[in-house]
Amino acid sequence: MPYAARVPQEAVKKRGRPPAGIREAIAAAALQLIEEDGLGRLTTKEVAERAGASEASVYYHFKDKVGLVQAVVELGLEPVREINATEFGRLVDRPLAEGLDEISRAFERFFTRVMPVFAAIQGDAELRQEFGRRMSAQNLGPHRGVEAIAAFLTAQQARGRVRADVDVEAVGLELIGSCFVRTFMSHLLGKPELVPGRERTARALASLLEAHE
């Protein structure tokens, strides 16, 4: 199901100040419009209407179109931030395969949310360059996900659950890549069954990483 279909209606409506906060509602409205009509037809006027806000509010909170698009991507990061902020301590003490599965779930939710946005950005050279510049300036990008997974695996190594010789950063990259491929197959091709599922991948990866006495 596209992420736009899951945005709470009370957060994106025609009139009145959204109870979830005006900034959040504007970002959610922008994501809906990008999924429905593409980035090329995104206007601050229509975003404001969809969010129940003034057009001036869009500029106040996001400065320009690039800032708005970046906020949409950051909205998609919430599943990954949730894992980082609240779940890593618990995941470290769970079986390795379960932890990898939960992390994969978070990244797949992220890719599902932002894939339409990234696809749209690729079609606008000027926006792509400026978006990339701002992401780099804030140290944002896929490498942050690699670092998070590497930290999880390093903690597992300290507990003797993952082999000491494992390159945790390389494993992080591979895991994120598998999440992206599954999301691509599901979102763009509608054929997720053509590649191994998330749980199967987590079990296979865990069997390769686990330390054995």
Buried (B, 14 or more C-beta within 10 A) or exposed (E): EBBBEEBEEEBBBEEEEBEBEBBBBBBBBBBBBBBEEEBEEBEBEBBBBBBBBBBEBBBEBBEEBBBBBBBBBBBBBBBBEEBBEEBBEEBBEEBBBBBBBBBBBBBBBBBBBBBBBBBBBEEBEEBBEBBEEBEEEEEBEEEEBBBBBBBBBBBBBEEEBBBEEBEBBEBBBBBBEBBBBBBBBBBEEEEBEEBBEBBEBBBBBBEEBBBEE
